[in-house]
Amino acid sequence: TVPLFPAIKTRRKVPTSMPEEALLDVISKGFIPLLHGDAVFDEEQGCAIMSGDLLFEWTCKLCRPAQAVFLTDVAGVYDRPPTEPGAKLIREILVDTKGEMVEMSGPQMTTAAHDVTGGVANKLATARRV
């Protein structure tokens, strides 16, 4: 990975400075961005956690890729936490032209206490926006 975090700045966790030229330069050299959340400088708090989902969305809007993928430690989106007995993988999630989920009984959206970035619910919302 090529770290972009020293160049990212936020104010109250909202990006105020993103390294667009650096990312485009890396891509022009044939590299594929592998992004993840990390600590960044925040103008008011001193530092903040930048969600990998936010970086994913920013990268997609900047580069307009044909495909983009979330990498996680599970096989996909489940109808409940995948560690619970009977958890079933949701094979397809359909969205309408407004980006709203359709034809799916919603998964249980829980976020671990240590996850400050929004968990699976935020990943689905981000995927719908891009």
C-alpha positions as CSV (number, residue, x, y, z in Angstrom):
1,T,0.0,0.0,0.0
2,V,1.0,3.6,-0.5
3,P,0.1,5.6,2.6
4,L,-2.0,8.7,1.9
5,F,-2.9,9.4,5.6
6,P,-0.2,12.1,6.2
7,A,-1.8,14.2,3.5
8,I,-5.4,13.8,4.7
9,K,-6.9,16.4,6.9
10,T,-10.3,16.6,8.4
11,R,-12.4,19.0,10.5
12,R,-14.8,17.1,12.9
13,K,-14.1,14.0,10.8
14,V,-15.2,15.6,7.6
15,P,-12.4,15.7,4.9
16,T,-11.0,19.2,4.2
17,S,-7.9,18.1,2.3
18,M,-7.5,14.9,0.3
19,P,-4.4,13.9,-1.7
20,E,-6.1,13.6,-5.2
21,E,-2.9,14.2,-7.2
22,A,-1.0,11.6,-5.2
23,L,-3.7,9.0,-5.7
24,L,-4.0,9.7,-9.4
25,D,-0.2,9.5,-9.8
26,V,-0.1,6.1,-8.1
27,I,-2.9,4.8,-10.3
28,S,-1.3,6.2,-13.5
29,K,1.8,4.1,-12.6
30,G,-0.3,0.9,-12.7
31,F,-0.9,0.4,-9.0
32,I,-4.4,-0.6,-7.7
33,P,-5.4,1.4,-4.5
34,L,-5.8,-0.8,-1.5
35,L,-7.3,1.6,1.1
36,H,-8.1,1.2,4.7
37,G,-9.1,3.4,7.6
38,D,-6.5,5.0,9.8
39,A,-5.7,7.9,12.0
40,V,-5.6,11.3,10.3
41,F,-4.9,14.9,11.4
42,D,-8.1,16.7,12.4
43,E,-8.1,20.5,12.6
44,E,-10.3,20.7,15.8
45,Q,-9.7,17.4,17.5
46,G,-6.0,16.9,16.8
47,C,-6.6,13.5,15.2
48,A,-9.6,11.4,14.1
49,I,-10.2,8.0,12.6
50,M,-10.8,8.2,8.8
51,S,-13.1,5.4,7.7
52,G,-11.9,3.1,4.9
53,D,-15.5,3.4,3.6
54,L,-15.1,7.2,3.2
55,L,-11.8,6.7,1.4
56,F,-13.5,4.0,-0.8
57,E,-16.3,6.5,-1.7
58,W,-13.8,9.4,-2.4
59,T,-11.7,7.1,-4.6
60,C,-14.7,5.9,-6.6
61,K,-15.9,9.4,-7.2
62,L,-12.5,10.6,-8.2
63,C,-11.6,7.7,-10.5
64,R,-14.9,6.3,-11.7
65,P,-13.8,2.6,-11.7
66,A,-15.9,0.0,-13.5
67,Q,-15.8,-2.1,-10.4
68,A,-14.8,-1.6,-6.8
69,V,-14.6,-4.2,-3.9
70,F,-14.8,-4.1,-0.2
71,L,-12.4,-6.6,1.4
72,T,-13.5,-7.9,4.8
73,D,-12.8,-10.8,7.0
74,V,-16.1,-12.5,6.1
75,A,-17.6,-13.8,2.8
76,G,-20.1,-11.1,2.4
77,V,-23.3,-9.6,4.0
78,Y,-25.2,-11.9,6.2
79,D,-28.8,-11.7,7.6
80,R,-27.3,-11.5,11.1
81,P,-23.8,-11.4,12.5
82,P,-21.9,-14.2,10.8
83,T,-20.6,-15.6,14.1
84,E,-24.2,-16.4,15.2
85,P,-25.5,-19.9,14.5
86,G,-27.7,-20.1,11.4
87,A,-26.3,-16.9,9.8
88,K,-27.1,-16.9,6.1
89,L,-25.1,-15.2,3.4
90,I,-27.2,-12.7,1.4
91,R,-26.4,-13.6,-2.2
92,E,-27.8,-10.5,-3.9
93,I,-28.7,-7.0,-2.8
94,L,-30.7,-5.1,-5.3
95,V,-30.9,-1.3,-5.3
96,D,-33.3,1.0,-7.2
97,T,-32.3,4.0,-9.3
98,K,-32.3,6.2,-6.1
99,G,-29.8,3.8,-4.4
100,E,-32.4,2.3,-2.0
101,M,-32.3,-1.4,-1.2
102,V,-35.2,-3.4,-2.7
103,E,-36.4,-7.0,-2.6
104,M,-34.4,-7.9,0.4
105,S,-35.5,-8.5,4.0
106,G,-32.9,-6.4,5.8
107,P,-29.9,-7.9,7.5
108,Q,-29.5,-7.2,11.2
109,M,-27.2,-4.2,11.4
110,T,-25.0,-4.3,14.4
111,T,-21.7,-2.5,14.8
112,A,-19.1,-3.8,17.3
113,A,-18.3,-1.4,20.1
114,H,-14.7,-1.0,18.9
115,D,-15.8,-0.1,15.3
116,V,-15.9,3.7,15.1
117,T,-16.6,3.7,11.4
118,G,-20.1,2.3,11.1
119,G,-19.7,-1.4,10.3
120,V,-21.7,-3.2,7.6
121,A,-24.5,-0.6,7.6
122,N,-22.0,2.1,6.6
123,K,-20.5,-0.2,3.9
124,L,-23.9,-0.8,2.4
125,A,-24.7,2.9,2.5
126,T,-21.4,3.7,0.9
127,A,-21.8,1.1,-1.8
128,R,-25.3,2.5,-2.7
129,R,-23.8,6.0,-3.1
130,V,-21.1,5.0,-5.5
